[in-house]
Amino acid sequence: MVGLAVLPLCAAEAGGERLFMDSPDIAMKAFEPVGQMCKQEMHYALRAASQEVFLSQVSKIEVFLGGLRGALSVTCPAAQKIVLIGYIGNDFYFAGTAEAKNDWKLIALSAKPHH
């Protein structure tokens, strides 16, 4: 079971982002732009400590996406598309989307090569 915490909208805001969800089990957090309103396309920055989160055999990012979708079903039922930008620290690492019309299958658009 993956532990997830959806944070209240009054969470501390910094750097134009607000922490939306935290998953200590996966070591990933989702941030949304400050002021993002519920709409059909929602954007989130994923922050992880290491590339293993993005490279795991059973994709941890897909497990995390499932939790994010669950949270959105309560906080923003109108959401039909999720755009994810993944970072390790402050460095870009991953970009992807998932849409309701494609059964929320994660489509990777870009990723840094790993060594």
N, C-alpha and C positions, 0 to 999 in steps of 0.2 A: 504494500500500500504506500502510495506516495503522499507525504505530508504537504499540504498546501495551505497558505493563509492568504485570504483576500483582505486587503487593508481598507479601512473606511476612507471615504473621500476626503476627510479632513487630515489625512496623513501629511507629514511634513513635506513641503515642496522645495526643491533645490535644482538649480541648473536647468529650469524649464521642463523638468520631468517630475512625475509623482509616482511613488512606488505603488503598484497595483496588486501584485501578487508575489509571494515569496515561497520557495520550495527548498527548505534546507536539505532534504533527502537528495535532491538533484543538484544542489548548489547553483541554483539559477533564480534570478529575480526578473520580474517583468515591470517595466516602467511605461507610463503613458504620458503623452504631452500634457502639460498643465493646461487646463481648459478644454481638453478633448470632450466633446459632447457625444452622446449616443447617436450613432449613425450606421449606415449599412457597411461602411468600410472603416475598421478600427486599426490603429497603428500602435505597435508596442516595440520598445527596445528591450532585448533580452541581454542580461549581463551575467556572465559566468566567470568562474575563477580560472578555468582551464579548457583546452580544446576537447578534452575527453567527453564533455557534455554533448558536444556537437558530433562526435565521432563514434559514440558507443554502438555496440552491436544491435541491441534493441534500442532504437533511438530515444534517448532521454528527452530530446527536444519534442518528439511526438507525444510522449507521456505528459510533458509539461503543457503542450498545446491542448491536450484533452482537459487538463485542469483549467486552463485559461478559457476554453469554450464553456465549461461548466459554470465558471464565474460569470461570464458574459450572458449566459442564458438567464441569469437573475438580474444583473446590472444593466444589460443592454440587449434585450431580446431581438431588436431590429438588426443586429449585426449579421451580415451575410458573408463578409470577407475579413480576414485578419492578415495584416501585413506585419511581418516580423523582421527586425534588423538585430542581428546578434553581435555582441561584443565580448572580447576577452579583455578585461580591464577596460581601457578606453580605446582599444584597437578594434576596428571593424573586422568581423570574421565571417558572417553569414547573413544572407537575405533570403526570405522565402515568403510564400503566401499560402493560405488555406481558405477555401470557399465552401459554403453550404452546398452549392450546386454540384460540387465534386466530392460530396460526402466528407468534407473537411480534410481531404488528403493534403498533406504538406508537400508543396512543390518548392524545391530549392532553386533559387534564381541565381545565386552567386555564393561562393565560399572560397576562402583562402586555401591554397594547397597546404597540406601538412607535410612535415618532414619526418 
